[in-house]
Amino acid sequence: MSSHRPETLAHAPLGRESAYPEHYDAGLLYPIVRAANRAPLGIEEGALPFVGEDEWHAFEVSWLNARGKPVVAVARFRLPADSPRLIESKSWKLYLNGFNQTRFANREAVVATLERDLAEAAGSPVGVELFGVDDEVLAPRRLPGECLDELEIEVSDYTPSAEHLRVGEEIVEETLHSHLLKSNCPVTGQPDWGSMLIRYRGPRLDREGLLRYLIGYRQHQDFHEHCVEHIFMDLMTRARPERLLVLARYVRRGGLDISPWRATPGERPPSALRLARQ
């Protein structure tokens, strides 16, 4: 078993030149404590105001079978939102690259290794599924609900401002989405493109204000997971819905896509949802 300790971004491989390993090494995984980024949002560990997961897809997964023949797959990982640590994305990519020239007896051995190592890094069980590259479950779908992107609005603010979030008196239950989500990597500054889904029951959200708010992340630097938690907390504070689901589907980068969701207890995201841009 490798020994992982929670880290900050100070020594993360992200943004640094890295040698790509050819053999398995669980020590490549770089965990980062969630609490530091949650504290400014008023989120207390052990008393989370949401449930949720960080769903990852890895499209560059390969290993050697017992006879040395390569096997390729697409992996889906589900990291629970209540895990004390997330895993930095470049370290995850480097770790997966280490499987490329490593022999495993069978598919089950690969899954068992991934489950063990990721759970140790995250501090919580992590779900692992492997799919064939042509598996129908990976076929792209459309986001449910109404799209906000055709609203004719004027925008001049590209940093998050909850002041844009306004509600009326009518209680509604609706699903809205936008493909205009963009944030930036907190280390490299590279753009992270994505789509946002919001499903709620509560006072009707002003749609133009909501779209302005989401566009406000365009120059914001943060991890995908923290952006979703920021949006969830702002909506809960400003709109006070009875039920709320906030889900982001980020475009893949470096062979990985990340789709975090946060929700009030009892809410679940649409199942088997992947978009064409992913």
PyMOL commands that set and color helices and strands:
alter all, ss='L'
color gray80, all
select helices_A, chain A and resi 9-11+26-28+35-41+89-97+107-122+136-138+162-164+207-215+224-239
alter helices_A, ss='H'
color red, helices_A
select strands_A, chain A and resi 31-33+51-64+70-80+85-87+127-131+146-147+167-184+191-205+243-250+256-263
alter strands_A, ss='S'
color yellow, strands_A
deselect
rebuild
show_as cartoon
